[in-house]
């Protein structure tokens, strides 16, 4: 189970800094602590905090269709305003007509407008351009996060920021996430493709250990690209039944023992026997019943049955 306040603090700081930058740029107009493992905490900020991200674009952010540009021409209020980039990568600007900006950086857009106005319209025009709404580039996040869906890509985004914007992982999240990097023009992977990516070994798949990420390991805080799909897999689970206080399904991590799982289930009741524990396991379609010791390692899909004492 994952439990580290460091990642939550880093994510919260990233959001706070991003929100502060935008505000400046856009001034208006269950678990017991016995012998079991620690309870899983979500990766990302606490649930009550906002998961939105409104950071300024990276220097190399490339403008595309549906982006909304805020263009300021100093001392020329009639030219200052918001302009949406159309599907063909251009927008209409007073005096200049259609201006093609698809694939250009924000700085290049500034130069394009400035050069156009300097050709017979204004003397030494001063032009500022920023992206007011990011709509052309996206990152997709699915699986065990609180707010799965589409994240608007602002030219610079890391794994921690994406998880924060998705509201953090759920309590049922596993310890690994995969990032599927699709080439330009290729649709995001469907559910079947994500399942294959999780199990396979593909050069376009990046694996992130969420437990290691929470320790602050920068190697796991992958820098994302437009079009990436993040899949946070559900943790493997076991079922606990019989003479325990809280029978049910519980997520596990690698290496967990019968003793640790029983602790998650509240422990063995007075009527139960720790010497009469069985693991019911399905392997290759066949069911096997194993007489278990409390130190035995459990597997995903196991059913742990605690039977009554003889007397």
Secondary structure, 3 states (H helix, E strand, C coil): CCCCHHHHHHHHHHHHHHHHHHHHHCCCCCCCCCCCCCCCCCCCCCCCCCCCCCCCCCCCCECCCCCEEEEEECCCCCCCEEEECCCCCEEEECCCEEEECCCCEHHHHHHHHHHHHHCCCCCCCCEEEEEEECCCCEEEEEECECCCEEEECCCCCEHHHHHHHCCCECCCEEEEEEEECCCCCCCCCCHHHHHHHHHCCCCCEEEEEHHHHHCCCHHHCCECCCCCEEEEEECCEEEEEECECCCEEEECCCCCEHHHHHHHCCCECCCEEEEEEEEEEEECCEEEEEEECCCCECCCCCEEEEEECCC
